[in-house]
Amino acid sequence: MRVDIWSDVVCPFCYIGKKRLEAAAQQVGIELEVHWHSFELDPEAPPRQEISNSERLAQKYGRSLAEVEEMQRNIAAMAKEEGIDFNWENANSGNTFNAHRIIHLAQSKGLGSEAKEAFFYSYMTQGLPIGERETIEDVASRIGLNPVEVDDVLNSDEFADFVKFDQEVAREQLKVTGVPFFVFDQRVALAGAQPREVFVQVLEKASETIQNDISAEPNAVCNDESCETPDAK
């Protein structure tokens, strides 16, 4: 089944959503054909943040440091349930434009999901500065991309149009306000890192020929205003 996913590599809910979708697909025995699409949460971010991620989020969302740290702990607990070790205290966010370009390069070679997983892991578990070239090259090497091709991309504007086009489609056509955002079989949309049972329901319905609408409230998304668990105050 084709699944189109809009996400950012510094969005913890995007990683959680990926894991839940994969588990749901395995549960119902459906093979996924995943197409990854770019969505930058902070296009103006520098390659590396000079303050801690918690301080950055507190400034961005207008929250206290204590509130943000509690939010991060809640997300880490949710991630742990999906087998993700979210080391939020060491996370080093940054500009993700080049990461998205390398994901498009990887996707052109059938390695899109491997690239996405590697970038998520580098940022959330290893705490590597995701916007720096050294990190991007390390991820690319890890999944087997040709270093010469990677350098050619990073030294040019190659795949920049792909990133921009993805974001235009998301905002102008799909009206996406937060990620992750999923489109199943090009006809069923779902926003947020929904519970695994919701993904199961969507996969089962989307695999049927009957055009049933499936409704679910947006759940656990990152956007310009927040990135927190649904029950967070």
Sequence and secondary structure as in RCSB ss.txt:
>XXXX:A:sequence
MRVDIWSDVVCPFCYIGKKRLEAAAQQVGIELEVHWHSFELDPEAPPRQEISNSERLAQKYGRSLAEVEEMQRNI
AAMAKEEGIDFNWENANSGNTFNAHRIIHLAQSKGLGSEAKEAFFYSYMTQGLPIGERETIEDVASRIGLNPVEV
DDVLNSDEFADFVKFDQEVAREQLKVTGVPFFVFDQRVALAGAQPREVFVQVLEKASETIQNDISAEPNAVCNDE
SCETPDAK
>XXXX:A:secstr
 EEEEEE TT HHHHHHHHHHHHHHHHHT   EEEEEE  S TT  SS SS HHHHHHHHHT  HHHHHHHHHHH
HHHHHHTT    TTT      HHHHHHHHHHHTTT HHHHHHHHHHHHHTS   TTSHHHHHHHHHHTT  HHHH
HHHHTS TTHHHHHHHHHIIIIIS   SB EEEETTTEEEEB   HHHHHHHHHHHTSSS        BS B SS
 B  TT  
